[in-house]
């Protein structure tokens, strides 16, 4: 991801933005119909959101590049989109987009089959690569159709991302952790953030459970402990954005985003399951869950909102998508830690109802805005992030209708490769670390979307990652 101003427009021209502003608040439609008591109604609403989401995708057009989204979207968000469309198939069994998803996922793997594509070196961070790796992991866990036998397989792709990122673990600064950026020439190389490390943790936990290889779990534990020790997570399980290596991570940026809580919650829930219900991981799951209440409004009650940017109207293109990830990971965590369901589902149900009402804009009267707390009064925004958010939180209400994600011992068919990956793309300050992991039977690495706030002053704009 690259840096962009918080008012970066998700539309290509001033004219289209102005038209959307004029339409904001219109009451031309009744939005998307949603009855949470009827699985078919949920599937129909999800189908509408998925269809509208893909109106923004151009990778299947003649002459365009599969797996890419057009401006103003960066490469990572396409990986995030495919992950949510893999979820869509899992929840609805609607396969109409599978060929498109598989084409995009495989087109972007890069020469080493690790989602290190040469044409993304100026924009790809550890978090960006991680979004694609976690999408591949979801495909393996949810038994999304396997690629042709002569193509990279989902599990091996996830392992390759993990391995790359393990080789980047940096003990020279802040006593460990992953940097935000992969390449030294990119702005942000001197920043270590929660989302990059959260995805590494998340993917490690999931690979441990899927493969049974404890080395992945050891890395997950190590990463969680580092996040806590460096104070990117406080004693009350609130996650903060990041800190700079130049100050030995002493300058904690205390902005909180939904996706940081979500990525750590799912990883902790998987570790709870992997450890057969350990008291420590149960405490961590509950701590993260309780801290996540900051992202749910009191009026209207239980409706999710992006607390850092929605109230001051400073959300940017990236921020529009963040609630999609907390939504999907909240319900995914239920399958691994069922004791959280009674807390999670009231949030999801209220948020889905509100999101469906907010899908009342655009020329078709069913494009989704971001501000679910505004109900049916469309907020005047539309785009990939807004559609992903609504799709994710609506289809999440089908969680009781789907099976537990598989492992290689419970029906998983995806083929793995513990030695996959291309070495990470750069040397680390301590390359012996990754070699030690290899000798234990698996390499490590993963990441997720990151959001760095370079400067914040009350009443001023945020500068975010794109």
Secondary structure, 3 states (H helix, E strand, C coil): CCEEECCCCCCCCHHHHHHHHHHCCCCCCCCCCCCCCCHHHHHHHHHHHHHHHHHHECCCCCCCCCCCECCCCCHHHHHHHHHHHHHHHHHHCCCCCHHHHHHHHHHCCCCCCCCCCHHHCCCCEHHHHHHHHHHHHHHHHCCCCCCCCCCCCHHHHHHHHHHHHHCCCCCCCCCCCCCCECCCCCCCCCEEEHHHHHHHHHHHHHHHHHHCCHHHHHHHHHHHHHHHHCCCECCCCCECCEEEHHHCCCCCECCCCHHHHHHHHHHHHHHHHHCCCCHHHHHHHHHHHHHHHHHEEECCEEEECCCCCCCCCCCCCCHHHHHHHHHHHHHHHHCCCHHHHHHHHHHHHHHHHHHHHHCCECCCCCECCCCHHHCCCCCCCCCHHHHHHHHHHHHHHHHHHCCCCCCCCCCCCCCCCCCCCCCCCCCCCCCHHHHHHHHCCCCCCCCCCCCCCCCCCCCCCCEEEC
